[in-house]
Amino acid sequence: MTKVAAFSLAGIRMEQPGDYAADLTALFKELQLDLAVLPAHTSFLLCVASGRLGEALDFSDSFKLFIRKSKEWNREFLQLHSELARANELYLVAGTTVEEEADRFYHTAYCFGPDGEICGRQRQTHLSREERAFGLSRGEELPLFELAGMKTGLIVGTDARHPEVGRIFALQGAGLVAHAGAIIAGPACKTQPAGIWAQVQQNQFWAVEAQLKRTLGGRSFGAQCTVIGPCEITPGFTGYLACETAKTPFAAAELSEPERLRIKSDYPLLELLNPRAYRGRLPELYR
């Protein structure tokens, strides 16, 4: 069994890195996790809450300022989460940050292993109109990495709404995906199942979905953290192993990999695909 949890950061102290680390560590120890997943904009939120961006601005202006300061800030942000992963001996998806490379900026998620080293990194591959206006560039690769014996992929932000992302991971053998998301509070939250939940049912992997539940730059985020599996092996055939509640601002569950593999064997969805449709994107798998 692999114990996993997604955290919304609701109720976590953010003003001081030490308090932030202490609050998360207390939850990690209580839950005895193998994998913890934090939501999108974790780095941005920490930077704003700790006063690194100065006077409070609206979301758009704050994010543009954050992009300019991200290279310097990332040294502290990544070191903080490296230490959290190592101290708690778990895999930690540290939400998202903005990284700079060759004068381009990417919305990126990092995963740290129990040794504190980076074991996975994913750039967002599909950008919204607003994200393009911020000057972000799109990632072009969807790599997998090993996590607790499973091939694992990271899904960043709105990539959850693009089914080709999960399908490409599945065709490469992914057994688990971790999603760092942030959906604006209100009607948009009702469409959340059209993202990662749908990708799980289409591809038969596990998903740990962390959704931000905070206000940032005057913009409120309000979707729900979940742990998702194929409907056939979840309570009531809902597709959910766990969901965040008002009393528990996280979703935690144990993953039974033999059960998932049994369902894949009984009902092998991926074997029903037309290989020619995937040769352009995955020539190494479909020749």
Secondary structure by P-SEA (a helix, b strand, c coil): ccccccccccccccccaaaaaaaaaaaaaaacccbbbbbcaaaaaaaaaaccccccccaaaaaaaaaaaaaaaaaaaaaaaaaaaaaacbbbcccbbbbbcccccccbbbbbccccccccccccccccaaaaaabbbbbccbbbbbccccbbbbbcccccccaaaaaaaaaacccbbbbbcccccccccccccccaaaaaaacbbbbbbbbbccccccbbbbbbbbcccccccccccccccbbbcccccbbbbbbbaaaaaaaaaaccccccccccccccccccccc
